[in-house]
Amino acid sequence: MADPVTAFAHYRVREGRVPEFLELVARHGPILRRLGPATETPSRPEPTLTLR
């Protein structure tokens, strides 16, 4: 198996849907760990603000 790498993902979440999105991300990590493509390193969602 190759050495693990850190990956970043960028999501655009609709206004008012951030709590629902974070819940989805929290469920997604364990699934990826169980299937193999993710390590035990915890994910770190870091919200940002986009100014338009």
C-alpha positions as CSV (number, residue, x, y, z in Angstrom):
1,M,0.0,0.0,0.0
2,A,1.2,3.5,-0.8
3,D,2.1,6.0,1.9
4,P,-1.0,8.0,3.0
5,V,-1.4,11.6,1.8
6,T,-3.5,14.4,3.1
7,A,-6.4,15.4,0.8
8,F,-8.5,18.5,0.9
9,A,-12.0,18.8,-0.3
10,H,-14.0,22.0,-1.0
11,Y,-17.7,22.1,-0.7
12,R,-20.2,24.8,-1.3
13,V,-23.0,24.4,1.2
14,R,-26.2,26.2,0.8
15,E,-27.1,28.9,3.4
16,G,-28.9,27.4,6.3
17,R,-27.7,23.8,5.5
18,V,-24.3,23.8,7.3
19,P,-25.5,21.7,10.3
20,E,-27.0,19.1,8.0
21,F,-23.8,19.0,5.9
22,L,-21.6,18.6,9.0
23,E,-23.7,15.7,10.1
24,L,-23.3,14.1,6.7
25,V,-19.5,14.6,6.8
26,A,-19.4,13.1,10.3
27,R,-21.1,9.9,9.0
28,H,-18.9,9.8,5.9
29,G,-15.6,9.5,7.7
30,P,-16.3,6.2,9.4
31,I,-17.5,4.7,6.2
32,L,-14.3,5.6,4.4
33,R,-12.2,4.2,7.2
34,R,-14.1,1.0,7.1
35,L,-13.7,0.6,3.3
36,G,-10.0,1.5,3.4
37,P,-9.4,4.9,1.6
38,A,-9.2,6.9,4.9
39,T,-6.9,6.6,7.8
40,E,-7.7,6.9,11.5
41,T,-6.6,10.6,11.4
42,P,-9.7,12.6,12.3
43,S,-11.2,14.9,9.6
44,R,-11.1,18.6,10.4
45,P,-14.0,20.5,8.7
46,E,-12.9,24.2,8.7
47,P,-15.7,26.5,7.7
48,T,-14.8,29.5,5.6
49,L,-16.7,32.6,4.5
50,T,-17.0,33.5,0.9
51,L,-17.6,37.2,0.2
52,R,-19.3,38.1,-3.1
